[in-house]
Amino acid sequence: MFDLDYTLIKQEIESEICKEHDLHPEFVKTDEGFGIKACCDPFRIELVQKSEKMIEEQTEKLLDKIMKDMFKE
């Protein structure tokens, strides 16, 4: 399989600030993927949705690259 670049996702997520508590979240890489520690559940849910979208975009780019590389002569 392939590894995603979690550095970009981590930087993007940790740059966010909770509108209610004015705190930054913490992005934690785990064996299963990653976790997000946030000051409140609504903020964490928002960040999880954002990170899922970023992972989806990265995966699409990687698959496009793999497909292009497969059909190179």
N, CA, C and O of each residue as an XYZ file, in Angstrom:
292
protein
N       0.844     -1.184      0.000
C       0.000      0.000      0.000
C       0.884      1.240      0.000
O       2.051      1.153     -0.382
N       0.373      2.368      0.409
C       1.138      3.594      0.401
C       0.884      4.365      1.689
O      -0.134      4.183      2.356
N       1.833      5.228      2.019
C       1.700      6.035      3.230
C       1.283      7.450      2.879
O       1.821      8.050      1.948
N       0.337      7.977      3.614
C      -0.068      9.363      3.435
C       0.913     10.270      4.168
O       1.557      9.856      5.132
N       1.018     11.495      3.703
C       1.875     12.481      4.348
C       1.065     13.166      5.457
O       0.315     14.110      5.210
N       1.236     12.670      6.665
C       0.485     13.226      7.790
C       1.018     14.580      8.237
O       0.343     15.291      8.981
N       2.217     14.947      7.795
C       2.804     16.233      8.196
C       1.944     17.395      7.734
O       1.675     18.320      8.500
N       1.516     17.347      6.492
C       0.673     18.407      5.938
C      -0.659     18.490      6.691
O      -1.128     19.577      7.026
N      -1.252     17.338      6.948
C      -2.534     17.298      7.668
C      -2.348     17.828      9.089
O      -3.158     18.617      9.575
N      -1.278     17.391      9.747
C      -0.992     17.836     11.114
C      -0.846     19.359     11.175
O      -1.431     20.007     12.044
N      -0.075     19.921     10.263
C       0.134     21.381     10.253
C      -1.179     22.122     10.061
O      -1.451     23.109     10.746
N      -1.986     21.644      9.130
C      -3.260     22.294      8.842
C      -4.210     22.217     10.045
O      -4.831     23.214     10.415
N      -4.317     21.042     10.644
C      -5.227     20.845     11.778
C      -4.758     21.648     12.990
O      -5.561     22.324     13.634
N      -3.474     21.579     13.302
C      -2.966     22.270     14.494
C      -2.932     23.788     14.331
O      -2.753     24.505     15.315
N      -3.100     24.283     13.118
C      -3.147     25.738     12.922
C      -4.542     26.307     13.213
O      -4.707     27.520     13.344
N      -5.528     25.439     13.312
C      -6.896     25.872     13.607
C      -7.006     26.346     15.065
O      -6.243     25.926     15.934
N      -7.974     27.226     15.298
C      -8.229     27.736     16.653
C      -9.720     27.611     16.947
O     -10.555     27.993     16.127
N     -10.046     27.078     18.112
C     -11.442     26.950     18.524
C     -12.052     28.341     18.689
O     -11.504     29.190     19.391
N     -13.191     28.562     18.036
C     -13.854     29.867     18.109
C     -14.391     30.152     19.509
O     -14.482     31.305     19.930
N     -14.744     29.091     20.218
C     -15.326     29.266     21.545
C     -14.270     29.396     22.645
O     -14.417     30.216     23.551
N     -13.205     28.587     22.569
C     -12.227     28.538     23.659
C     -10.860     29.149     23.313
O      -9.998     29.280     24.182
N     -10.667     29.523     22.039
C      -9.421     30.145     21.588
C      -8.199     29.253     21.843
O      -7.137     29.741     22.228
N      -8.363     27.926     21.621
C      -7.282     26.968     21.832
C      -6.999     26.192     20.548
O      -7.885     26.002     19.715
N      -5.752     25.747     20.401
C      -5.349     24.923     19.266
C      -5.555     23.450     19.606
O      -5.427     23.062     20.767
N      -5.874     22.622     18.607
C      -5.976     21.182     18.827
C      -4.606     20.525     18.753
O      -3.618     21.168     18.400
N      -4.555     19.249     19.085
C      -3.324     18.468     18.961
C      -3.609     17.285     18.043
O      -4.569     16.543     18.249
N      -2.772     17.119     17.037
C      -2.883     16.024     16.082
C      -1.930     14.926     16.531
O      -0.736     15.175     16.698
N      -2.442     13.711     16.728
C      -1.629     12.613     17.245
C      -1.664     11.454     16.257
O      -2.734     10.914     15.977
N      -0.496     11.062     15.721
C      -0.412      9.907     14.827
C      -0.404      8.642     15.674
O       0.305      8.554     16.676
N      -1.204      7.664     15.257
C      -1.292      6.384     15.966
C      -0.991      5.253     14.984
O      -0.830      5.493     13.787
N      -0.915      4.023     15.489
C      -0.684      2.865     14.621
C      -1.850      2.664     13.640
O      -1.654      2.174     12.528
N      -3.036      3.039     14.055
C      -4.225      2.870     13.227
C      -4.465      4.054     12.297
O      -5.318      3.961     11.415
N      -3.757      5.145     12.456
C      -3.966      6.347     11.642
C      -3.600      7.578     12.432
O      -2.425      7.924     12.552
N      -4.624      8.251     12.980
C      -4.379      9.457     13.764
C      -5.555      9.737     14.680
O      -6.628      9.147     14.552
N      -5.322     10.654     15.605
C      -6.368     11.131     16.500
C      -6.236     12.636     16.645
O      -5.169     13.200     16.400
N      -7.300     13.273     17.037
C      -7.285     14.713     17.246
C      -7.796     14.991     18.643
O      -8.910     14.612     19.003
N      -6.955     15.666     19.433
C      -7.360     16.097     20.780
C      -7.759     17.561     20.676
O      -6.989     18.393     20.197
N      -8.958     17.862     21.126
C      -9.465     19.236     21.062
C     -10.148     19.589     22.377
O     -10.476     18.719     23.183
N     -10.350     20.876     22.569
C     -10.909     21.378     23.826
C     -12.392     21.042     24.000
O     -12.894     20.983     25.122
N     -13.088     20.824     22.882
C     -14.513     20.500     22.975
C     -14.927     19.602     21.814
O     -14.267     19.567     20.775
N     -16.014     18.886     22.002
C     -16.466     17.931     20.991
C     -16.864     18.586     19.664
O     -16.495     18.068     18.610
N     -17.595     19.694     19.671
C     -17.958     20.297     18.376
C     -16.724     20.682     17.540
O     -16.722     20.508     16.322
N     -15.693     21.196     18.188
C     -14.460     21.576     17.493
C     -13.756     20.325     16.975
O     -13.268     20.318     15.845
N     -13.698     19.281     17.776
C     -13.051     18.036     17.361
C     -13.773     17.427     16.160
O     -13.128     16.963     15.219
N     -15.088     17.425     16.188
C     -15.870     16.873     15.072
C     -15.604     17.662     13.797
O     -15.447     17.080     12.724
N     -15.555     18.970     13.912
C     -15.252     19.833     12.760
C     -13.875     19.494     12.181
O     -13.710     19.425     10.963
N     -12.893     19.282     13.055
C     -11.537     18.977     12.610
C     -11.437     17.585     12.003
O     -10.696     17.378     11.043
N     -12.176     16.633     12.553
C     -12.180     15.280     11.996
C     -12.735     15.321     10.571
O     -12.189     14.680      9.672
N     -13.799     16.059     10.367
C     -14.379     16.184      9.030
C     -13.381     16.835      8.065
O     -13.240     16.396      6.924
N     -12.702     17.867      8.522
C     -11.707     18.542      7.689
C     -10.561     17.591      7.350
O     -10.121     17.534      6.202
N     -10.083     16.852      8.336
C      -8.962     15.934      8.100
C      -9.375     14.801      7.160
O      -8.579     14.369      6.326
N     -10.613     14.318      7.288
C     -11.094     13.272      6.383
C     -11.091     13.756      4.943
O     -10.723     13.017      4.031
N     -11.502     14.996      4.746
C     -11.506     15.579      3.395
C     -10.074     15.705      2.869
O      -9.819     15.429      1.696
N      -9.150     16.116      3.719
C      -7.754     16.246      3.309
C      -7.159     14.880      2.949
O      -6.406     14.767      1.982
N      -7.492     13.860      3.717
C      -7.004     12.506      3.436
C      -7.576     12.001      2.117
O      -6.873     11.367      1.330
N      -8.832     12.282      1.885
C      -9.468     11.883      0.635
C      -8.764     12.540     -0.555
O      -8.499     11.884     -1.562
N      -8.466     13.831     -0.436
C      -7.783     14.553     -1.517
C      -6.378     13.994     -1.746
O      -5.961     13.807     -2.889
N      -5.653     13.729     -0.667
C      -4.303     13.172     -0.789
C      -4.336     11.784     -1.423
O      -3.488     11.457     -2.254
N      -5.304     10.977     -1.035
C      -5.438      9.633     -1.578
C      -5.711      9.682     -3.079
O      -5.133      8.916     -3.850
N      -6.595     10.589     -3.484
C      -6.898     10.734     -4.909
C      -5.645     11.129     -5.686
O      -5.401     10.593     -6.767
N      -4.858     12.045     -5.164
C      -3.626     12.474     -5.830
C      -2.638     11.318     -5.946
O      -2.020     11.129     -6.993
N      -2.488     10.539     -4.862
C      -1.581      9.399     -4.891
C      -2.037      8.350     -5.901
O      -1.219      7.802     -6.639
N      -3.334      8.068     -5.936
C      -3.853      7.090     -6.891
C      -3.683      7.562     -8.327
O      -3.357      6.766     -9.207
N      -3.900      8.848     -8.569
C      -3.677      9.408     -9.906
C      -2.222      9.228    -10.319
O      -1.933      8.842    -11.452
N      -1.312      9.509     -9.398
C       0.112      9.371     -9.691
C       0.468      7.914     -9.971
O       1.217      7.626    -10.905
N      -0.060      7.003     -9.172
C       0.203      5.575     -9.362
C      -0.304      5.129    -10.734
O       0.391      4.411    -11.453
N      -1.506      5.554    -11.092
C      -2.076      5.175    -12.384
C      -1.254      5.743    -13.540
O      -1.019      5.045    -14.526
N      -0.818      6.987    -13.435
C       0.001      7.598    -14.482
C       1.332      6.863    -14.613
O       1.803      6.605    -15.721
N       1.931      6.530    -13.475
C       3.222      5.818    -13.488
C       3.081      4.419    -14.085
O       4.007      3.930    -14.733
N       1.943      3.775    -13.875
C       1.725      2.421    -14.394
C       1.691      2.397    -15.917
O       2.136      1.438    -16.548
N       1.159      3.465    -16.492
C       0.963      3.478    -17.939
C       2.043      4.264    -18.690
O       1.901      4.526    -19.884
N       3.108      4.634    -18.001
C       4.240      5.281    -18.669
C       4.976      4.234    -19.495
O       5.026      3.056    -19.144
N       5.529      4.688    -20.575
C       6.304      3.743    -21.403
C       7.765      3.873    -21.128
O       8.572      3.163    -21.728
